[in-house]
């Protein structure tokens, strides 16, 4: 037997329902986009200030700095993935 879902808005029965996965993808994509734009803005602002003080020469991030950023990004992704797990209740 299949379970039928009831529409959340009975007045608009023709509208498709958004399931929780789609909603989750949209929320996390929007959050990532906003954080990416903020990070890009802050980097560009800092690089511009550096270039103004160093004769127009842009900063060159080192390999270790970039590796550190990748590791930090992976740690954040791992933490987000852990949010989706259910907490196990302690056994008595």
C-alpha positions, 0 to 999 in steps of 0.5 A: 500500500502506498501512503498518500500525502495531503496537500498542506494548502487545501486551496491550491491542490494543483501546486506540487508539494516540495519534499524535505530533500528539495527544501534542504538542498535549496536552503543549504545552496542559498546559505552556501551562496551567501557565505561564498559571496561574503567571503569573496567580497572580504577577500577582494576588499583585503586584496585591494587594500594590499595592492594599494599599499604595495604598488598595485601588486596583488597578494599571492596566497601560499600553498599551505594557506590554500590547503588550510582553507580546503581542510577547514571547508571539509571540516565544515562540510563534515559538521553539516553532514553530522547535523543530519544524523539522529542522536542515539539515546543512551542505553539503560 
